[in-house]
Amino acid sequence: MPKPVVALVGRPNVGKSTLFNRLAEERLAVVDEVPGTTRDRLVAEAEWAGHAFDIVDTGGIDPTAGSGRSREPLSVGSADFIEQIRAQAEIAIRDADAILFITDAESGITPADHEVARILRRSQRTREGQPYPPVILVVNKAESASRRQETYQFYELGLGEPYAVSALHGTGTGDMLDALVETFAEPGEEAEDESIKIAIVGKPNVGKSSLLNCLLGEERAIVSEIPGTTRDAIDTVLTYEDLPITLIDTAGIRRRGKIEPGVEKYSVLRSMRAIERSSVALLLVDATEGVTAQDQHIAGYILEDWKSVVVLVNKWDLVEKDSYTMNEYTRTIRQELNFLDYVPLLFISAKTGQRVDQVLPLALRVHEERLVRLSTAQLNRVLRQAQDQHPPPSRAGRHLKIYYGTQVRSDPPTFLLHVNDPKLAHFTYRRYLENQLREARSFLGTPIRIVLRPRRK
């Protein structure tokens, strides 16, 4: 069952990023006194009372965004202001399993707080007789006793009991988290979906929706020259050679610093959740631009989730070519994505259909490699040969000794090696062992996880 998603919603400078860091137990978000510091989407895993969940930090709604004026708040009647609030709140309600609505005890209730509360109340739907998604009202910056006593005024927002916390010091967060995890649905039996899930990911305007339409042979998704047209992750089910496949078309992931607060940030969240749901990701790269820094970021997201990858170089029809062009492109892409040297490349044109008929067969082949299991005898034969050809380097006069290994799971392939001391394994030797495993079986497009465990005495 997917982890619940908890969205942090509120106006600027109420401490959303500070609370995010507190819950994530590490400084993932940049914290600054200047409103609007949070410019990029941040997702992190948190845990409380045995419940794991994802938290999403977003930029606060800035009523002066794009106006060219100073950061003095506009009246709540501003059409732009209301539209920004509505966009953020509605998407949070649609995509989150619970919402932490952050307010500020220091400044008290503001017109912006009233507007966010009004939208949250009106937009909630009902599930099993209860409002959904549940909203936990958080009154931050309540460090002193006098501020905590003043939180009663926040009942005025009509969202139930306000929880006084100090995200900076951590006080009061326990009661807030207790209330939060109580809203999570109990894990139940879900209908088993045995389809192969393939996510189509990439930066905006790289041709993801065009590829989906070409694969389906119909105009299932809207295609536009405007980046960011696809806001949601769209699931499309099809059967290919008697195999059920779910294609997940996602919103484009903009490069760092270019994601607008609210709508854009939640769109990126959907892309990340699509990667999490998939087993194979089709990473589209624009042939006219080459591999960009954002392409590398997206590839990093996929690798962090241990997903298999196929790199599709789209818009190949727009590139002037000679007999050496494809080799040159291949060499350059391999250099830019050197941490994915096991990933297959395919040069396509979603517009003309060039080589699109090879996309699904290649993705299915990669999926098969993801499920491969090596026998214990075969694995240990590879390990012995690897150590004979290249013994582990010494560290402080000690050598790494690999006693034996087993494959403990597939999807992705995971190997457990029993050794004398895991600290003696340099990352370069881990990479060497991975390469030796790939010589025995390619594991095409699939990451390999190697876990070292000290032998018990």
N, C-alpha and C positions, 0 to 999 in steps of 0.2 A: 504494500500500500504506500503511495507517495507520501512524503512528509508534509504536514500542514504548512501553509505559507502564511506568515504574519506580516502585514504591511504597516509601516509607520507613516502616519498621515498627520499633517499639521502645517501651520504657517511657518515662515522662516524664523530661525534663531530661537526656537523653543527648546532645543536640545535633542533633536531626533538623532543626530549623528553620535552624540555622547551616549545616549541610551543604547544605540546600536552597538557601539564599542563595548559597553557594559555587558550586554547580553551575549555578544560574540566572544567576550573574554579576551579580546585582543584589539589593538588599534588598527582597524581596517579602514575607517573613515577619517578624512581630514577634518579636524575640529578647529574652528576659528570664530572669533567674535563677530566677524562681518557676515551679515545675513546673505544666504545664497552660496556659501562656500561649497556645499555638496553639488558637484557638477556631473558626477558619473554614477551609474547604477551600481549598487553594492548589494550582494547577496551573501549571507553567511549562515552557517548552521549553528543553532543554539540548542541547549538541552536543559530541561528542568523537570525534576521529580520523575525521571525515567522517560520523559516525552521528548523526542527529537523533533525539531521544526526549523524551517528556514525563515529568516527575518530579512526584510527588504528595506533598505534605507533609500529615501528619495530626497531630491532637492525640495525645499519649501516653496510654496506658491508665492511668487514675487509679483505683487500687484503693479510694479513699475517695469516689468520685463518688456523690453522692446520699445518702451515709450521714449527713451532718450532723456528722461527726466531724472531727478534725484530719487533717492530711495525713501522719500516721504510717502507713507501709505496713501493710496487713493481711497475715496469713499467706497463703502461696500456696494454702492449702487453702480459702480463702474462695470460696464458690460464686459470688458476684457477680463477684469478681475474675477467676476462671477463665472465666466466661461472657463478660466483656468482652474478655479476651484471645482467646478462641476466635472471637468474632464478628469482631474486627479481622483476625486472621490468616487465617481462612477466606475472607473476602471479598477480602483482598489476593491470596491465591493464585488465586481464581477470576477476578479481573479484571485482574491485572497480568501483564505479560510477563516481569518480573524483579523481585526484591525485594532491597532493601538493608536488612539487619537490623542496626540500630545498637545498639551496646553502649557501655560507658563504662570506659575504662582506669583512670580515677581511683578508681572505686568497686569495680572488679572484677566478677566474676560474681555475680549476685544470684539469688534464687529466681524472680523475675519473668523474668529472662533464660532460665533453665532452662525455664520454662513456655512461653514464646514459642517457643523452639527445639524443644521437644517437639512442639508443635502444627504447626510448619512441617514437621518431618520426617515426621510421621504423615499430614499432609494432602496432601503432594505426590503428584501422579500422574506417570505416565511417558509421555514423548513421544520416540519414536525411540530407546528404550533409555536415555534420560537423565531424571533428575528434572526435573519442570516444575511451576511456574516455577522457574528457578534462583535460589538464594539466595546472595547475597554477604554474608559476615559482616564487618562493619565495626566496628573497635574505635576509637572516637573519643577525643579528649582525650589523645592519645599525643604530647604535645609534647616530652617529655624522652626521652633515650636509655634511662633506666632503665624508663620506662613502656613504651617500645617493646619492650624485652627481656622484659617481663612478659606480653606478649600471647600467648605460647605457651600459657598456661593456658586460653585461650578455645577451643583444640582440644577441650576437654572438652564443649563444646556439640554436637559431632558434626555440624557444618555445614561441614567443610573448613577451608581455610586462612583464618585471620583477617588482615584487612588493617588495619594500624595507620595511622591518619590523624589529622590535626588539622584539623578543619573550620574552626577559627578562623584558622589560619595557612595552610592549604592544603597542608601537607606530607603526602605519601603518597597524595594523591587521584589522582595520575596512574596508579599501579599499580592502584588500585581500579577506576578507569574503564576501564583496559585489560581487566581481567578481566570487567567488566560488558558492554562492547560485544562481547566474544567470545561471549557467550551469545545475542546477537540472531540470529534466523533470517535466512538470506540471502533477499533479495527473490526471490520466484518468481512464476511466472505464475498469476494467480488467475482463476477463472471470472468472466467479465465479467457484471456485474449491470447491466442497462440500465433497471431500474425507477426510477421517480421517487421519491425518498426524502423523506418529509414527517415531521418530528418534531413531536410534541405536547408542549409545554413549559409550565411555569408553576409557581407556588408550590404547596405541598401543599393538598389539599382544595378545589381550584378546579374540579374536574370533568373532569380529563383522561381517566381511565378510563371515565367515563360517556360522554364524547364518542366514545371509541373504540368502545364497545359500540353506540352509536347509529349510528355510521357503518357498522359491520359488520352491524347488525341481529341481533346475538347477544351473549350474555354471555361474551365472550372474555377480558376482564380482570376481576379481582376489584374490586368497587366497595364502598367502605367510607366511613363518616363519620370514621374515624380518619385524621388526616393522616399521610402517609408510608407508606401501605399498599403501594404499588408500590415495590419495592426495586430492580428491574432495569429496564433498557431492553428492552421487549418488541417484537420485530419481527412485524408481521402483513402478509402479502402478499395483495393483492387485485387484481382487474382492474376498471377503471372505463372504460367506453366504449372498450374494446379497448386501454387503456393499462395496463401493469403498474405498480402503486404499492406501495411499502413504507411502511406507517405505523409509526412508532417512538413507542411510549408510554413515557414516562420517569418516574422518581421525581421527586416534587415538590422544588423548590429552596427551602429555608427561607431566611428573611431572615438577614442577617449577624448572627453571634453566637448563632444558635439551632440550629446544626448540632452534633449530639452527636459526640464523638470516635468513630472507628472506623466503625461501620456507616453512620451518616448521612453521614459525609464521603465514603465510597466511593460511596454512592448518588448524591450530587451529581456525583461524577466521571463516573458513567454518563450523567447528564443532559448534561454538557458534551461527552462523546464523542458522544452522540446528535446534538447540534447540529452538531458537526464533520462527522458522516457525512451529514447531510441537505443538501438544496439549498433547501428551504422549511421554515420553522418556523411552526407555529400557536401563537401566544402567547395563552394563556387568561388573562383578567382577570375577577375576580369582580365582577359588577354591583352586588352589595350592599355592597361595600367600596370600589369605585372603584380607580383606579390607586394602588398603594402604592409605597414606596421599593424593595421587593424586585422588583416588576414592572419598575421602571426598570432595576434591576441585571440582570435576565434579558434585557431588551431590549438592554442594553449588551453582554452576552455574545454575543448573536446578531449584533449589528452588528460586533463585533470579529472575528468569523469570516466577515464579508461574506456572510451568508446572507440570503435573501429572507424576508419576514415577512408574515403575515396576523394581525391582532389580532382575537381572538374574545372578545366581552364575553358571558360565560356567566351563567347563572341570571337571565336577563332576565325570566323568568316571576315572579320574586319581587319585582320592582320595581313600585311603584305608579306608574302612568303617566297622562299626559294627552297632548294633541296636541303639546306642546313638549318632552316628556321626552327623546326620542331626540336631538333637536338640542342640548339642554343637555348631555347626556352626551357627545355627539360633540365639542362645543366644549371640555369639560373634559379629555377624554382627549387631544385634540390638544395642549392646553397642557402636560399632564404628560409626554407623549411627543413633545415638539416636535422632537426630533432624528430622529423617524421620520414626518415629515409626508407622505412619499410612500407610506405604508402604508395599505391598505384596512382599514376596520372593518366587522365584522359582528356584529349583536346576536342571540344564539342562546340556546336552552335545551336543553342535552343531556338534561335530564330529560323534557321534553315533546316534544322533536324539532323545536321551532320553528326554522325556517331552517337546520337542520342539512343539508338537501338542497342548500344553496348552498355549503357549506364546500369540498367537493372541486372543484367547477367553478371557484371563486375561486382556490383553491390552484394548480390547473393553469394558470389564466390567468396568475398571477404567475410560475409556472415558465417559461411561454412568453416572458414579458417578460425573464426572466433570460438567455435564449439569443439575444436580438435582436442583430443587427449592423447598424450604420450604415455606408453606403458612405463612402469617403474624401471624395468630392465633397460628399455631404450633410453630413458632419461639418464640413468646412472652411467650407461655406456658413454653418452655424450659428455657427462661431467668428468669422467676419468680421462677421456681423450683430451678434453680441454685443459686439464691440469698437467697432463704429460707434455702437451705441446707448448704450454705457457704457464709455468708454475706461478702462483700468486706472489706478488712482491712482498718483501718483509717490512714490518713496521715495528720499530723499537726492538729489533732482533727476533721478532716472532713472525711466523708465517700463518696465513689463513689455511685451515684444513677443512675440506668438505668431505664429510663422512658418507652421506647419502642424501638423495633428494626424492621427492614425490610430487606429483601434480595433484593438488588438493581441490582444484575446481577448474572449470572452463567458464567462458563468458564473463570476463576475459580469462585467458589462460593464466593460472596462478601456480607458481612452483615454490614449494617449501624445501629449503636446503638446511640440513642439520650440520652445523659447523662448530669449531672450537670456540671462536669469539667473533660475533658479527662486526665488532668495531675494527677488525683487521681487514675488512673488505672495502677497498677503495672503489669509488663509483666507476672508475675506468675499468676495473676488473668485472664489476657487475655488467657493464656494457659489453665487455668481451664475452661473458657467459651468455648474454642475450643473443649476441651474434652467432655463437656456436649452436644455440638452440634453433635459430632461424635457418642455419645450414641443414639441420636435421629435418626441419619442417618449416616452411616459409612464414606461416602465420601472417599471410598477406594482409596488409592494412590494419593489423590488430596489435595493440600494445601488449607487452608481456610483463607480468608482475612477478618479481623475484623477492621472496621473503626469507630472511636468514634467522635461524633459531639456534641458540647455544645448546649443545648437548648436555643433558642433565648428568650430573655426577652420581 
